[in-house]
Amino acid sequence: MIDDGSENLFQGFWPFMKRFLILFLPLWVFLIGYSAGLHILLSAVLAGLSVSTIAMFEKYQLKQENDSTTAGNKVIK
């Protein structure tokens, strides 16, 4: 089984948060944009782009965690 390390983010709470955010973040972004008076297509595009921010955030957090754990393992510093 391949371990990507994402289940260790936020003390194991990340997989549940991720599922919740992927479902509801685009809806929230769309409703906020639409109620702010943005055109419906622009609100929809922003809502679609909000899903990719979740993946980028996860990748950034995993990179930070990996860098902090491998900092002490370098032979040449």
Backbone as numpy.savetxt, mean C-alpha at the origin, in Angstrom:
# Nx Ny Nz CAx CAy CAz Cx Cy Cz
6.92 -23.19 -0.16 6.08 -22.01 -0.16 6.97 -20.77 -0.16
6.64 -19.82 -0.99 7.42 -18.60 -1.10 6.96 -17.60 -0.04
7.90 -17.05 0.68 7.60 -16.08 1.74 8.01 -14.71 1.25
7.04 -13.81 1.10 7.36 -12.46 0.64 7.57 -11.48 1.79
7.26 -11.87 3.00 7.50 -11.02 4.15 6.40 -10.03 4.46
5.40 -9.93 3.61 4.37 -8.93 3.83 3.48 -9.25 5.02
3.42 -10.53 5.41 2.58 -10.86 6.56 3.19 -10.39 7.88
4.43 -9.96 7.86 5.08 -9.47 9.07 4.93 -7.97 9.25
4.41 -7.27 8.26 4.24 -5.82 8.37 3.15 -5.50 9.38
3.36 -4.48 10.17 2.41 -4.02 11.19 2.01 -5.15 12.12
2.98 -5.92 12.56 2.82 -7.03 13.50 1.77 -8.04 13.02
1.76 -8.33 11.73 0.88 -9.34 11.17 -0.51 -8.85 10.80
-0.79 -7.58 10.99 -2.10 -7.03 10.70 -2.22 -6.56 9.25
-1.11 -6.47 8.52 -1.11 -5.93 7.17 -1.98 -6.71 6.17
-1.98 -8.05 6.15 -2.84 -8.74 5.17 -4.32 -8.37 5.30
-4.79 -8.18 6.52 -6.18 -7.79 6.73 -6.41 -6.34 6.32
-5.47 -5.47 6.70 -5.56 -4.06 6.31 -5.53 -3.91 4.80
-4.68 -4.66 4.14 -4.53 -4.58 2.69 -5.84 -4.95 2.00
-6.46 -6.03 2.43 -7.73 -6.44 1.82 -8.81 -5.38 2.03
-8.84 -4.81 3.20 -9.82 -3.77 3.51 -9.56 -2.52 2.67
-8.29 -2.11 2.58 -7.96 -0.91 1.81 -8.20 -1.09 0.32
-7.89 -2.26 -0.23 -8.10 -2.48 -1.66 -9.59 -2.40 -1.99
-10.43 -2.80 -1.06 -11.87 -2.72 -1.31 -12.42 -1.31 -1.14
-12.03 -0.62 -0.09 -12.71 0.61 0.27 -11.97 1.91 -0.08
-10.67 1.88 -0.25 -9.95 3.11 -0.58 -10.40 3.72 -1.90
-10.54 2.94 -2.98 -11.03 3.56 -4.21 -12.43 4.16 -4.07
-13.27 3.50 -3.31 -14.62 4.04 -3.08 -14.55 5.36 -2.34
-13.73 5.42 -1.29 -13.59 6.66 -0.53 -13.02 7.77 -1.39
-11.99 7.47 -2.16 -11.37 8.49 -3.01 -12.38 8.99 -4.04
-13.13 8.07 -4.64 -14.13 8.48 -5.62 -15.19 9.38 -4.98
-15.70 8.99 -3.83 -16.74 9.78 -3.19 -16.23 11.14 -2.72
-15.00 11.19 -2.24 -14.43 12.48 -1.82 -14.23 13.38 -3.04
-13.71 12.82 -4.13 -13.52 13.61 -5.34 -14.83 14.09 -5.93
-15.81 13.22 -5.96 -17.11 13.58 -6.52 -17.81 14.63 -5.68
-17.74 14.50 -4.36 -18.38 15.49 -3.48 -17.61 16.81 -3.46
-16.34 16.77 -3.85 -15.56 18.01 -3.92 -15.83 18.77 -5.21
-16.61 18.18 -6.10 -16.97 18.87 -7.32 -16.12 18.51 -8.52
-15.28 17.49 -8.41 -14.49 17.05 -9.56 -15.40 16.35 -10.56
-14.99 16.37 -11.80 -15.73 15.65 -12.84 -15.72 14.16 -12.49
-16.78 13.47 -12.87 -16.93 12.05 -12.49 -15.82 11.18 -13.07
-15.35 11.50 -14.29 -14.26 10.71 -14.88 -12.94 10.95 -14.15
-12.69 12.18 -13.76 -11.46 12.48 -13.01 -11.50 11.80 -11.64
-12.65 11.80 -11.01 -12.79 11.11 -9.72 -12.55 9.60 -9.88
-13.05 9.03 -10.98 -12.86 7.60 -11.21 -11.40 7.27 -11.48
-10.70 8.11 -12.22 -9.28 7.88 -12.49 -8.47 7.97 -11.20
-8.75 8.96 -10.38 -8.05 9.08 -9.10 -8.33 7.89 -8.19
-9.56 7.40 -8.22 -9.90 6.23 -7.42 -9.13 5.00 -7.91
-9.00 4.85 -9.21 -8.23 3.73 -9.75 -6.75 3.83 -9.41
-6.22 5.04 -9.42 -4.81 5.22 -9.08 -4.54 4.98 -7.59
-5.55 5.12 -6.77 -5.35 4.94 -5.33 -5.02 3.48 -5.00
-5.43 2.54 -5.83 -5.13 1.13 -5.57 -3.63 0.88 -5.71
-3.00 1.53 -6.67 -1.56 1.32 -6.86 -0.74 1.90 -5.71
-1.28 2.89 -5.01 -0.54 3.43 -3.86 -0.42 2.40 -2.74
-1.38 1.50 -2.63 -1.31 0.45 -1.62 -0.14 -0.49 -1.92
-0.01 -0.87 -3.18 1.10 -1.76 -3.57 2.44 -1.05 -3.41
2.52 0.23 -3.77 3.77 0.97 -3.61 4.14 1.12 -2.13
3.14 1.37 -1.29 3.39 1.48 0.15 3.92 0.17 0.72
3.32 -0.95 0.30 3.78 -2.26 0.77 5.21 -2.53 0.33
5.51 -2.22 -0.91 6.87 -2.42 -1.43 7.88 -1.55 -0.68
7.51 -0.30 -0.39 8.39 0.61 0.35 8.63 0.09 1.76
7.58 -0.36 2.44 7.73 -0.88 3.80 8.60 -2.14 3.84
8.41 -3.02 2.86 9.23 -4.23 2.81 10.68 -3.90 2.53
10.94 -2.91 1.68 12.31 -2.51 1.39 12.95 -1.92 2.64
12.21 -1.09 3.38 12.75 -0.51 4.61 13.06 -1.60 5.63
12.16 -2.54 5.78 12.36 -3.62 6.74 13.55 -4.48 6.34
13.69 -4.76 5.06 14.79 -5.57 4.57 16.12 -4.85 4.75
16.15 -3.55 4.48 17.39 -2.78 4.65 17.81 -2.72 6.11
16.84 -2.61 7.01 17.20 -2.51 8.43 17.70 -3.85 8.97
17.19 -4.96 8.45 17.63 -6.26 8.96 18.95 -6.70 8.33
19.25 -6.26 7.12 20.50 -6.66 6.47 21.63 -5.67 6.69
21.37 -4.58 7.40 22.42 -3.58 7.62 23.56 -4.16 8.46
23.24 -5.01 9.39 24.26 -5.61 10.24 24.95 -6.80 9.62
24.50 -7.27 8.49 25.06 -8.46 7.87 26.08 -8.15 6.77
26.37 -6.91 6.54 27.30 -6.55 5.48 28.73 -6.83 5.93
29.51 -7.43 5.04 30.90 -7.75 5.34 31.75 -6.49 5.22
31.56 -5.74 4.18 32.29 -4.49 3.97 31.35 -3.34 4.27
31.72 -2.50 5.23 30.84 -1.40 5.64 31.38 -0.09 5.20
